[in-house]
Amino acid sequence: MFVDLALLMSLAAGCGGTPMEQQVPMLRERGFARTVDTLGVEAIVTAPAAKVWEALPAVLTDLGLDLNFREPATRRVGTCYQKIRLRLAGDLLSTFLECGDSRGMPNADRFEVALTVLTTVMPTGANTSKIYTFVLGVGTEAAGSTRDRLWCFSKGALEERIRNRVEERTRA
């Protein structure tokens, strides 16, 4: 699979401290196109935005993510390019990411994945908020070169787990 350098640079800009603008990058392979929404998967949380923002770092850390990105002005927090191998949050990486497969085994469970997870909190009312979680990875075989990189797309399970845990923490 070919990794688009321009897309990597746009993701790096978001992880470098400036907000990512809404984009629709595409992966094209054998006539297949897949959209990647850089704003992220939207979810409603029944808690005020300030309370969600306060709970979010602990939720992400509890899931095994090392927070290296924090942008309080836009209420965006997460990890950029965290290297993960085999497991995240106690589950196989293939639970959360689709990286294709080789020899009947998911590549997410074979490759080292540089994972980016960014969550943005937006108020929608006095007691409700929206969170947008962006998840994308780039997998590389341990012995592979940069030519052996492949995209890893979210299956939606990590975004749902983040939403559920934020709900749990903000209820207390």
KENU-25185 format. One record per residue (C-alpha): residue number from 0; x, y, z. Coordinates in nm, 4 decimals. Example, Ala and Ser with C-alpha at 12.3 -4.5 7.8 and 13.67 -1.06 7.14 Angstrom:
<tifis>
@seq->0, u->1.2300, v->-0.4500, w->0.7800
@seq->1, u->1.3670, v->-0.1060, w->0.7140
</tifis>
This chain:
<tifis>
@seq->0, u->0.0000, v->0.0000, w->0.0000
@seq->1, u->0.1201, v->0.3502, w->-0.0754
@seq->2, u->0.1220, v->0.6048, w->0.2081
@seq->3, u->0.0401, v->0.9542, w->0.0839
@seq->4, u->0.3111, v->1.1909, w->0.2115
@seq->5, u->0.0804, v->1.4940, w->0.1811
@seq->6, u->-0.1755, v->1.3303, w->0.4106
@seq->7, u->0.0915, v->1.2376, w->0.6633
@seq->8, u->0.2092, v->1.5980, w->0.6617
@seq->9, u->-0.1447, v->1.7266, w->0.7197
@seq->10, u->-0.1835, v->1.4884, w->1.0137
@seq->11, u->0.1542, v->1.5985, w->1.1465
@seq->12, u->0.0380, v->1.9595, w->1.1317
@seq->13, u->-0.2609, v->1.8703, w->1.3506
@seq->14, u->-0.0421, v->1.6807, w->1.5924
@seq->15, u->0.2157, v->1.9553, w->1.5886
@seq->16, u->-0.0142, v->2.1930, w->1.7761
@seq->17, u->-0.2291, v->2.3624, w->1.5135
@seq->18, u->-0.5885, v->2.2487, w->1.4564
@seq->19, u->-0.6442, v->2.0195, w->1.1614
@seq->20, u->-0.8860, v->2.1542, w->0.9072
@seq->21, u->-1.1687, v->1.9351, w->0.7840
@seq->22, u->-1.0317, v->1.7191, w->0.5038
@seq->23, u->-1.1405, v->1.4175, w->0.3092
@seq->24, u->-0.8230, v->1.2244, w->0.2234
@seq->25, u->-0.8632, v->0.9044, w->0.0260
@seq->26, u->-0.6892, v->0.5700, w->0.0114
@seq->27, u->-0.6970, v->0.4240, w->-0.3371
@seq->28, u->-0.6046, v->0.0657, w->-0.4047
@seq->29, u->-0.7346, v->-0.1617, w->-0.6768
@seq->30, u->-1.0263, v->0.0697, w->-0.7537
@seq->31, u->-1.1251, v->0.0959, w->-0.3862
@seq->32, u->-1.1565, v->0.4386, w->-0.2272
@seq->33, u->-1.2057, v->0.4920, w->0.1453
@seq->34, u->-1.2820, v->0.8274, w->0.3055
@seq->35, u->-1.1008, v->0.9343, w->0.6202
@seq->36, u->-1.2790, v->1.2119, w->0.8090
@seq->37, u->-1.0149, v->1.4067, w->1.0004
@seq->38, u->-1.2671, v->1.5672, w->1.2341
@seq->39, u->-1.3482, v->1.2231, w->1.3700
@seq->40, u->-1.6438, v->1.0100, w->1.4696
@seq->41, u->-1.9136, v->1.2140, w->1.6411
@seq->42, u->-2.0788, v->1.1031, w->1.9659
@seq->43, u->-2.3192, v->1.2707, w->2.2076
@seq->44, u->-2.2284, v->1.2755, w->2.5777
@seq->45, u->-2.4852, v->1.3732, w->2.8400
@seq->46, u->-2.2581, v->1.6011, w->3.0409
@seq->47, u->-2.1424, v->1.9619, w->3.0162
@seq->48, u->-1.8394, v->2.0209, w->2.7947
@seq->49, u->-1.6249, v->2.1395, w->3.0878
@seq->50, u->-1.6886, v->1.8150, w->3.2760
@seq->51, u->-1.6194, v->1.6050, w->2.9647
@seq->52, u->-1.2948, v->1.7964, w->2.8989
@seq->53, u->-1.1887, v->1.7367, w->3.2591
@seq->54, u->-1.2576, v->1.3596, w->3.2394
@seq->55, u->-1.1120, v->1.2978, w->2.8941
@seq->56, u->-0.7368, v->1.2798, w->2.9749
@seq->57, u->-0.7936, v->1.0144, w->3.2428
@seq->58, u->-1.0150, v->0.8131, w->3.0047
@seq->59, u->-0.7517, v->0.8152, w->2.7312
@seq->60, u->-0.4710, v->0.7325, w->2.9746
@seq->61, u->-0.6734, v->0.4435, w->3.1244
@seq->62, u->-0.7055, v->0.3014, w->2.7730
@seq->63, u->-0.3257, v->0.2933, w->2.7421
@seq->64, u->-0.2752, v->0.6062, w->2.5361
@seq->65, u->0.0207, v->0.8314, w->2.6171
@seq->66, u->-0.1047, v->1.1875, w->2.5921
@seq->67, u->0.1367, v->1.3995, w->2.3930
@seq->68, u->-0.1087, v->1.6464, w->2.2398
@seq->69, u->-0.3217, v->1.8957, w->2.4300
@seq->70, u->-0.4905, v->2.2010, w->2.2825
@seq->71, u->-0.7093, v->2.3629, w->2.5532
@seq->72, u->-0.8345, v->2.6461, w->2.3282
@seq->73, u->-1.0117, v->2.3979, w->2.1000
@seq->74, u->-1.0564, v->2.1298, w->2.3700
@seq->75, u->-0.8618, v->1.8697, w->2.1743
@seq->76, u->-0.6458, v->1.6096, w->2.3473
@seq->77, u->-0.4857, v->1.2810, w->2.2502
@seq->78, u->-0.1807, v->1.1025, w->2.1267
@seq->79, u->0.0108, v->1.1484, w->1.8052
@seq->80, u->0.2037, v->0.8623, w->1.6496
@seq->81, u->0.2164, v->0.6444, w->1.9621
@seq->82, u->0.3897, v->0.3195, w->1.8710
@seq->83, u->0.1727, v->0.0259, w->1.9695
@seq->84, u->0.2237, v->-0.3419, w->1.9103
@seq->85, u->-0.0395, v->-0.6171, w->1.9468
@seq->86, u->-0.2613, v->-0.4771, w->2.2265
@seq->87, u->-0.4447, v->-0.1616, w->2.3274
@seq->88, u->-0.6747, v->-0.1293, w->2.6296
@seq->89, u->-0.6242, v->-0.5005, w->2.7005
@seq->90, u->-0.7573, v->-0.6108, w->2.3601
@seq->91, u->-0.5891, v->-0.7114, w->2.0378
@seq->92, u->-0.5170, v->-0.4104, w->1.8201
@seq->93, u->-0.7305, v->-0.5660, w->1.5449
@seq->94, u->-1.0335, v->-0.5038, w->1.7705
@seq->95, u->-0.9904, v->-0.1352, w->1.6961
@seq->96, u->-0.8040, v->-0.1129, w->1.3643
@seq->97, u->-0.8384, v->-0.2574, w->1.0160
@seq->98, u->-0.4967, v->-0.2817, w->0.8515
@seq->99, u->-0.5738, v->-0.5675, w->0.6145
@seq->100, u->-0.4414, v->-0.9173, w->0.6685
@seq->101, u->-0.1617, v->-1.1451, w->0.5603
@seq->102, u->-0.1670, v->-1.5212, w->0.5689
@seq->103, u->-0.5015, v->-1.5169, w->0.7503
@seq->104, u->-0.3791, v->-1.3013, w->1.0391
@seq->105, u->-0.4796, v->-0.9357, w->1.0856
@seq->106, u->-0.1887, v->-0.7015, w->1.0115
@seq->107, u->-0.2895, v->-0.4922, w->1.3143
@seq->108, u->-0.1816, v->-0.7859, w->1.5305
@seq->109, u->0.1464, v->-0.8380, w->1.3422
@seq->110, u->0.2683, v->-0.4865, w->1.2704
@seq->111, u->0.3893, v->-0.2045, w->1.4906
@seq->112, u->0.1343, v->0.0741, w->1.4505
@seq->113, u->0.2002, v->0.4460, w->1.4907
@seq->114, u->-0.1407, v->0.5404, w->1.6266
@seq->115, u->-0.2984, v->0.8852, w->1.6337
@seq->116, u->-0.6062, v->0.9342, w->1.8516
@seq->117, u->-0.7387, v->1.2881, w->1.8960
@seq->118, u->-1.0638, v->1.3744, w->2.0727
@seq->119, u->-1.2301, v->1.7155, w->2.0550
@seq->120, u->-1.5054, v->1.8293, w->2.2942
@seq->121, u->-1.7759, v->2.0722, w->2.1809
@seq->122, u->-2.0668, v->2.2009, w->2.3907
@seq->123, u->-2.4165, v->2.1452, w->2.2519
@seq->124, u->-2.6219, v->2.2583, w->2.5506
@seq->125, u->-2.6043, v->2.3150, w->2.9248
@seq->126, u->-2.5849, v->1.9416, w->2.9972
@seq->127, u->-2.4823, v->1.7868, w->2.6662
@seq->128, u->-2.1686, v->1.7798, w->2.4567
@seq->129, u->-2.0381, v->1.6262, w->2.1396
@seq->130, u->-1.7047, v->1.4554, w->2.1211
@seq->131, u->-1.5283, v->1.3934, w->1.7938
@seq->132, u->-1.2659, v->1.1194, w->1.8029
@seq->133, u->-1.0206, v->1.0775, w->1.5184
@seq->134, u->-0.8339, v->0.7444, w->1.4975
@seq->135, u->-0.5802, v->0.6543, w->1.2319
@seq->136, u->-0.2678, v->0.4404, w->1.2286
@seq->137, u->0.0245, v->0.3627, w->1.0062
@seq->138, u->0.1524, v->0.0068, w->1.0387
@seq->139, u->0.5057, v->-0.1114, w->0.9709
@seq->140, u->0.6483, v->-0.4613, w->0.9902
@seq->141, u->0.9203, v->-0.4814, w->1.2541
@seq->142, u->1.1833, v->-0.5722, w->0.9947
@seq->143, u->1.0196, v->-0.3675, w->0.7204
@seq->144, u->1.1291, v->-0.0485, w->0.5561
@seq->145, u->0.9276, v->0.2689, w->0.5139
@seq->146, u->0.8057, v->0.1210, w->0.1848
@seq->147, u->0.6261, v->-0.1510, w->0.3825
@seq->148, u->0.3933, v->0.0956, w->0.5579
@seq->149, u->0.0188, v->0.0581, w->0.5391
@seq->150, u->-0.2834, v->0.2545, w->0.6560
@seq->151, u->-0.4815, v->0.1290, w->0.9527
@seq->152, u->-0.8375, v->0.2552, w->0.9699
@seq->153, u->-1.0631, v->0.2647, w->1.2711
@seq->154, u->-1.3367, v->0.0062, w->1.3146
@seq->155, u->-1.5252, v->0.2437, w->1.5483
@seq->156, u->-1.4736, v->0.0346, w->1.8631
@seq->157, u->-1.2172, v->0.2679, w->2.0214
@seq->158, u->-1.4354, v->0.5741, w->1.9640
@seq->159, u->-1.7287, v->0.3940, w->2.1265
@seq->160, u->-1.5166, v->0.2826, w->2.4206
@seq->161, u->-1.3967, v->0.6403, w->2.4732
@seq->162, u->-1.7558, v->0.7696, w->2.4651
@seq->163, u->-1.8752, v->0.5039, w->2.7106
@seq->164, u->-1.5943, v->0.5719, w->2.9558
@seq->165, u->-1.6447, v->0.9473, w->2.9368
@seq->166, u->-2.0152, v->0.8894, w->3.0137
@seq->167, u->-1.9238, v->0.6702, w->3.3130
@seq->168, u->-1.6739, v->0.9223, w->3.4537
@seq->169, u->-1.9008, v->1.2238, w->3.4108
@seq->170, u->-2.1975, v->1.0520, w->3.5818
@seq->171, u->-2.0095, v->1.0164, w->3.9078
</tifis>
